[in-house]
Amino acid sequence: MNRRGISPLIATILLIAITIVVGALITAWATTYISQQTSVVGGGGAECVYVGLSVTRCNLTESAPNRLRIVLANTGTGEIRKVMARIEANDGTAVTGNVTNKDMPGEFLKLGGQEAKPADIYLSDLSSGVNFSNSSSWKEIKLWVDDPRCPTVTFTISPGMCT
């Protein structure tokens, strides 16, 4: 019996083709998997993985009815350009305010890993029923990084955190 198989040249070409197809499938899967995991961890794009927000102090004695003095920290290593606040009053109303750095307005928490910086939450509308110097007039304040790529980088201040 004279049996013939495929030639060594065709066998080599088939092995190389199969290897390339399997490699392409693994690369496509890994790319999708890694991008999904980045979104879960950071709440947004890859930039958000390195951003964190924390309030280390809330000071009622240095506050005024329309301004709450806090000490804000970027607990990550990424850059935060703007932070906003949503204040919920005890009467159920809510108002949005700006958070600014009192010492360096243009340099707000640019780099993480630095020491916490003083900041102020400002209310432009005093008719909301919120008086910052009286913590019993508000229920909570939710801070968030004002960047559409990082929607879940937030921090909540309760009245009990403020002294």
C-alpha positions as CSV (number, residue, x, y, z in Angstrom):
1,M,0.0,0.0,0.0
2,N,1.3,3.3,-1.0
3,R,-0.3,6.0,1.2
4,R,0.4,9.6,0.7
5,G,-0.3,12.4,3.3
6,I,-0.2,16.1,2.8
7,S,3.1,17.6,1.9
8,P,5.3,19.1,4.6
9,L,5.0,22.5,3.0
10,I,1.2,22.5,3.1
11,A,1.2,21.2,6.7
12,T,3.5,24.1,7.7
13,I,1.3,26.6,6.0
14,L,-1.8,25.2,7.7
15,L,-0.1,25.3,11.1
16,I,0.9,28.9,10.7
17,A,-2.6,29.9,9.5
18,I,-4.2,28.2,12.5
19,T,-1.8,29.9,14.8
20,I,-2.5,33.3,13.4
21,V,-6.3,32.8,13.7
22,V,-6.1,31.6,17.3
23,G,-3.8,34.6,18.1
24,A,-6.2,37.1,16.6
25,L,-9.1,35.6,18.5
26,I,-7.2,35.8,21.8
27,T,-6.2,39.4,21.1
28,A,-9.8,40.4,20.3
29,W,-11.1,38.8,23.5
30,A,-8.3,40.3,25.7
31,T,-8.9,43.8,24.3
32,T,-12.6,43.7,25.0
33,Y,-12.1,42.1,28.5
34,I,-9.5,44.7,29.6
35,S,-11.6,47.7,28.4
36,Q,-14.6,46.3,30.3
37,Q,-12.5,45.9,33.5
38,T,-11.2,49.4,33.2
39,S,-14.7,50.8,33.0
40,V,-15.8,48.8,36.1
41,V,-12.8,49.9,38.2
42,G,-12.8,53.6,37.3
43,G,-16.4,54.2,36.5
44,G,-15.4,55.6,33.2
45,G,-12.4,55.8,30.9
46,A,-8.9,54.8,31.6
47,E,-8.2,58.3,33.0
48,C,-10.7,57.7,35.8
49,V,-8.8,54.7,37.2
50,Y,-6.3,57.1,38.7
51,V,-8.7,59.6,40.2
52,G,-10.2,59.5,43.7
53,L,-12.0,62.0,45.9
54,S,-12.0,62.4,49.6
55,V,-12.9,65.1,52.2
56,T,-10.5,65.0,55.1
57,R,-12.2,67.8,57.1
58,C,-15.4,69.8,57.1
59,N,-15.3,72.9,59.2
60,L,-18.5,74.6,60.2
61,T,-16.8,77.3,62.3
62,E,-15.0,78.7,59.2
63,S,-18.2,78.5,57.1
64,A,-20.9,81.0,56.3
65,P,-24.5,80.5,55.3
66,N,-23.6,80.3,51.6
67,R,-20.1,78.8,51.9
68,L,-18.9,75.5,53.5
69,R,-15.2,75.2,54.2
70,I,-13.8,71.7,53.5
71,V,-10.4,70.1,53.0
72,L,-10.4,68.1,49.8
73,A,-8.0,65.5,48.6
74,N,-7.4,63.7,45.4
75,T,-6.7,60.2,46.6
76,G,-5.6,59.0,43.2
77,T,-2.7,60.0,41.0
78,G,-4.7,61.5,38.1
79,E,-5.8,65.0,37.5
80,I,-9.0,66.6,38.8
81,R,-9.9,69.9,37.1
82,K,-13.4,70.6,38.5
83,V,-15.5,69.3,41.4
84,M,-19.3,70.0,41.8
85,A,-21.6,69.6,44.8
86,R,-25.2,68.7,45.2
87,I,-26.6,69.7,48.5
88,E,-29.8,68.0,49.7
89,A,-31.8,70.1,52.3
90,N,-33.8,68.6,55.1
91,D,-37.0,69.9,53.4
92,G,-36.3,67.6,50.4
93,T,-35.1,70.3,48.0
94,A,-31.7,70.0,46.4
95,V,-29.3,72.7,45.0
96,T,-26.1,72.4,43.1
97,G,-23.0,74.4,44.1
98,N,-19.4,74.9,42.9
99,V,-16.4,73.7,44.7
100,T,-13.3,75.9,44.4
101,N,-9.8,76.0,45.9
102,K,-9.5,79.1,48.0
103,D,-5.7,79.4,47.6
104,M,-5.2,78.5,43.9
105,P,-8.4,78.7,41.9
106,G,-6.8,77.7,38.6
107,E,-4.7,74.8,40.1
108,F,-7.5,72.8,41.7
109,L,-6.3,69.3,42.7
110,K,-4.4,69.0,39.4
111,L,-2.2,66.1,40.6
112,G,-3.2,63.4,43.0
113,G,-1.0,62.2,45.8
114,Q,-0.4,65.7,47.0
115,E,-1.5,67.0,50.4
116,A,-5.2,67.8,50.8
117,K,-6.1,71.4,49.9
118,P,-8.7,73.8,51.5
119,A,-11.7,74.3,49.3
120,D,-15.1,76.0,49.6
121,I,-18.5,74.8,48.5
122,Y,-20.5,77.9,47.4
123,L,-24.2,78.3,47.1
124,S,-25.3,81.0,44.7
125,D,-29.0,80.6,45.7
126,L,-29.7,81.2,49.3
127,S,-33.4,80.6,48.9
128,S,-32.9,76.8,49.0
129,G,-33.3,76.5,52.7
130,V,-29.7,75.4,53.2
131,N,-27.5,77.2,55.7
132,F,-24.0,75.8,55.6
133,S,-23.1,77.2,59.0
134,N,-26.0,75.2,60.5
135,S,-25.5,71.6,59.6
136,S,-29.1,70.7,60.8
137,S,-30.4,72.5,57.7
138,W,-29.0,69.9,55.2
139,K,-29.1,66.1,54.9
140,E,-26.0,65.4,52.8
141,I,-23.7,66.9,50.2
142,K,-22.6,64.7,47.3
143,L,-19.4,65.8,45.6
144,W,-18.4,64.6,42.2
145,V,-15.7,65.1,39.6
146,D,-17.2,67.2,36.9
147,D,-15.8,65.2,34.0
148,P,-18.2,63.1,31.8
149,R,-15.5,60.4,31.6
150,C,-15.6,59.8,35.4
151,P,-19.3,59.7,36.4
152,T,-18.8,57.5,39.5
153,V,-15.9,59.3,41.2
154,T,-17.9,60.8,44.1
155,F,-17.8,61.5,47.8
156,T,-20.7,62.1,50.2
157,I,-20.4,64.4,53.2
158,S,-22.9,63.9,56.0
159,P,-23.6,66.6,58.7
160,G,-21.9,64.4,61.3
161,M,-18.6,64.7,59.5
162,C,-18.5,68.5,60.1
163,T,-17.3,70.1,63.3
